[in-house]
């Protein structure tokens, strides 16, 4: 089946999951409803819906925040070569917002229009406009007529450079990173076939210039539990090099590589991750993600 056919297919996948014997004795109609509900929640397809941009592709220099999601800890190798952490001083004032920042960047890309020809307005007005953007459903972009116009600035990057505090206050709290609805997925196995499908889906979006929010994780180790924005890719016979916006390191695009032979994503070492294999799945794309 082609990738496009898989994305169009909204049916529930079969699974070996089986309910207890007492549940099987329920009325067949009730049983079908219970089974469908469980399968949708536990084994719902993580393949994204294709939201092809109608105006322009994602521009890293314009469509990202000028500030970073700060690291709460210092990550480093100790004298024995073991990856370790210790408290950062001075303490971070804006940390553990990676899901919030990645989601908000996508919402501004999809649902806001910046107009530098209009005059700058006061903070009270900007606060209301920001709330309109971040309160929109991240799974369903607004129509062109519904887009929120941000006056006085040419891009999100310019706007956030001048209104950093306001955006940090209004885009959402750290609790939204902890309680993102798709977190249930990390409890399920990440098979190589699942990761292959995910890489193909992410490549489809990247080719179209359509940014998507991706949860990258190692479970149960949790050496990484992070959200980034995939927005581009270079594809060859052996690998796909995905371009990402990392809220922790916003100065330049970062990379996550997918090895086609191993059917595995790899993330290079950085200030908070020692490098290595990661599992990936798209979020903010379906009702249960």
DAJO-V152995 format. One line per field, one symbol per residue. ss: DSSP state (H for helix, E for strand, L for the rest). psi: psi as a letter, one per 30 degrees, with the letter a starting at -180 (. if undefined). A space follows every 50 residues. Layout:
ss = ???
psi = ???
This chain:
ss = LLHHHHHHLLLLLLLLLLLLHHHHLLLHHHHHHHHHHHHHHHHLLLLLLL LLLLLLLLLLLLLLLLLLLELLEEEEELLLLLEEEEELLLLLLLELLHHH HHHHHHHHHHHEEEELLLLLLLHHHHHHHHHHHHLLLLLLLLLHHHLEEE ELLLLHHHHHHHLHHHHHHHLLLLHHHHLLHHHHHHHLLLLHHHHHHHHH HHHHHHHHLLLEEEEEELLLLLLLEEEEEEEEEEELLLEEEEEEEELLLL LLLEEEEEELLLLEEEELLLLLLLLEEEEEEEELLLLLL
psi = kleeeeefjglkkllgkklleeefflkeeeeeeeeeeeeeeegkkgklkj ikkfellkjefeglkflljlkflkklkafggkklllkkklkkfjlhgeee eeeeeeeeeeglkkjffllklleeeeeeeeeeeffljffjklleffkkkj lflfleeeefffheeeeeeffllfffeegkfgffffflkjleeeeeeeee eeeeeeefgjkkkkkkljkgehfkilkljkflkkkaeflkjkkljjffif elklkkkkjeefhkkkklkafgkflaklkkkklhfleg.
